[in-house]
Amino acid sequence: MEIEKLFIKRMKELPSDATTPGHRLALKGGYIHQTGSGLYTYSPLGFKVLKNIEDIIRQELDAIGCQEMNMPIVSPLSLWKETGRENIDVLLKFKIRSGMDAVVNPTHEEIVTDYVRNVLQSYKQLPLSPSSLCLYQIQTKYRDELRARAGLIRCREFMMKDAYSFNISWEDLDSFYNIMLNAYHKIYKRLGLDNVIDILAPTGDMGGKISHEFQMISDIGEDTIYICSSCDYRANKEVLTDADAEDILICPKCGNKLKKLRGVEVGNIFQLGDKYTKSMGVSYLDQEGKKQTPIMGCYGIGVSRVFGCLLEQSCDESKAVFNLEVAPYKVHIISIGDEQAKTLANDLYNYLLSAGIETMIDTTDDRAGSKFANADLIGAPIRVIVSPKNIEHGVVEMKYSGLQKQYPDTFKIDEVKDKIIEIIKDNQG
Ligand SMILES: [Zn+2]
């Protein structure tokens, strides 16, 4: 992409409600545009990041045998009446012109359960873990939240990955739940999200037995979490409600003091049991031909919130840091000065494009300083600077961000193509 063609607006005057570094970076970099309160448009630049995040999640879920599908954004209110959830506060209800009472789905337990009751007949369709039946989608959700904050961290409309497993027993669900828990850690690691821990979470109005939240430790977080300094106990504040009044909380497992931290929830997993399958009448015939009710688990990742978190953990509000898998562009080429530099930059650009590498090129007549500032906002992990001074020495200048290893500051002109390909291969998942 030639930088002058990128159709984005880099906001200079930021609104007063943009208080977190990540929210400010999202607006300054032109990743998002606020269409309404808690409602964001992803620019061509922002949407690339979102799709890259989705792809990593998709690959890891497919790797543990999950099946992707797609469910409608709107559903009949009658489905929500079946489970008694027709009055949950984030549910946006309306009547369609033909008269049906409808909702904009804030989550899809009712909708996926309705699908499963139509398709499921035999235990043979519910293989044992690790081959469990797990259906997922990556889709827009709308929650009628009273308050939106921190840009992509808490929106009314957001992108979510929601997965639902159907198991023949609690033991089988337990086993698959742990597979999913491990897959989640793998996903956050690949996304380059640091400091994500799993903690025990309350099961709330979801019903069920066990739940974990994945929390990114961060000062901007609105959740309070407790971590034991001596053992592996970690929990959400709400799990510890009994001790709520006390200043110093004691670990229920080992008796030592708990440390208090703030976190942003980037995912959650629940063992739901038969709450939805029972109330919606899902059944299958077991080996003896007897009717049974499947046990359910559900697994969410806030895809757009992960994007917000990646911006929050970037160095500062003028510099986006992404790893090679997530970055909207892998390489950013900047030419400074004469036509010879431009020609060399274009030659490298065309080579990288033909090698299938997403590359940004800036051969505009802007000042070098403003070109570098724009490159900081776009956050390509590999930056190449072509200038007359460097060409004189037979080299190009290199800069890196978001990579695990160190690489040279310059490459010889005739080596740079191969070296960039090598670095990209070196950083592949
Ligand atoms: Zn402990």
Residues whose N, C-alpha, C, O or C-beta is under 5 A from the ligand:
A	BS01	ZN	C228 S230 C231 Y233 C251 K253 C254 G255 N256
